[in-house]
Amino acid sequence: GVAQPVVLTVAEVTTLGNGSVTVTATQTDSAGHVSGNSSIIFTIDTLVVSFGTSSPSTIPNFRIPVTRIPIVFTEPVTGFSVSNLSLYLNGRLVSLRGTIVTGSGANYVIQLRSLATNLKGSYRLDVSGLSGMTRIYSYYFNRI
């Protein structure tokens, strides 16, 4: 037979929730013969990717250059790299040359070279461009 789409309404997706869903189907021919079961498993994921960040009202202050920023996403992500980062000092873009991103799943560490945060001022690290991420998330800190 010809493949048939499985279409779920918003109410059905809400009822099923996030996670794995198995759809099992059979086919009946014109003579009434029923085929064996055929199944497919797919995942419903309605969560928006984000991570815990500081807010402008709770900005941490550091007396030495910030060289290590741990990032914990709300769910595992793939492809997170330096290309997803922008660092600003007092609103001006700072070079991330030499920055390394390590980790996997939902846990990563951004390793900045000390020169990137050597100057005193207000910093903002933006994370964007990941699949499932609907906006830019920012981490704020001050170098005093």
Secondary structure, DSSP 4 states (H G I P E B T S, - for coil): ---------HHHHHHH-SEEEEEEE--B-TT-PBPPPEEEEEEE--PPP-B----GGG--EESS---EEEEEBSS--S---GGGEEEEETTEEE--TT-EEEEETTEEEEE--GGGG-S-EEEEEEE---TT--S-EEEEEEE-
